[in-house]
Amino acid sequence: MKTRNHVLSMLFVIPLFMFTACAQTTKKQGNTKKTVAMENTIKKPGNPYYSNTDTTKLNVSDAEWKKVLPEDVYEVTRNADTERPFTGKYWNTDDKGTYYCAACGNKLFRSGAKFSSNCGWPSFFEQDNKNSVVYKTDNSLGMERIEALCGRCDGHLGHLFDDGPEPTGKRYCMNSIALDFIPDTK
C-alpha cells in the first residue's frame, strides 16, 4: 500500500514540477543559475501595441498614441518631456529584473547594467541589445545631446552621455515614467 501511495504522489509531483519549471527562464552563468524576469507579465488592455516579446518596429500615429497612453507617459515618450529629478519610481532602486518601454513593452535594460549616478534619474551603462535603443541628435535647450529612443516605437526615453562607468563609459539617463519594470522571479 505504501508503494502504491508513493507512486501516486510521484504522479502528482512530477507534472507539478514540470509545470513550474517551464514557467520561468534561467540563464546559466558559470556554475550558477540566474533566474530572469518572466515575459508578458505586464498587461495593458487599452494599448494594443504593448508586448514584452514582440520586437516588430511600430509605425503608430501620434493621435493613436494619445488615445492609448496615459497622459504622463504620452508627454514624456511622444513629446520628449522630462520628469523632475529624484521623483521617478526607479531612480534609486536596485531590484533585480528587466526594464521595458512603458509605451510599447520593448525590452530595454537589465538591472545588472543599472548604476547609481546620483543624477536623479535611473541610469544604465548598456542597453539590452543593439536594437533596444536608437539615437537622435538633440539640440534643444541650447545644448547638444544624444536623445535615446525606444528601438521599437521611437518613444523618447531620455539621453545618452559619455560619463558612465566601465566597461562602456556610457550613461543612459532615462525617465522612470518611460519605463516598466518586471522583477526577476526568485
Buried (B, 14 or more C-beta within 10 A) or exposed (E): EEEEEEEEEEEEEEEEEEEEEEEEEEEEEEEEEEEBBBBEEBEBEEBEBBBBEEBEEBEBEEEEBEEBBEEBBBBBBBEBBBBEEEEBEBBEBEEBBBBBBBBBBBBBBBBEBBBEBEBBBBBBBBBBEEEBBBEEEBEEEEEEBBBBBBBBBBBBBBBBBEEBBEEBEBBBBBBBBBBBBBBBBE
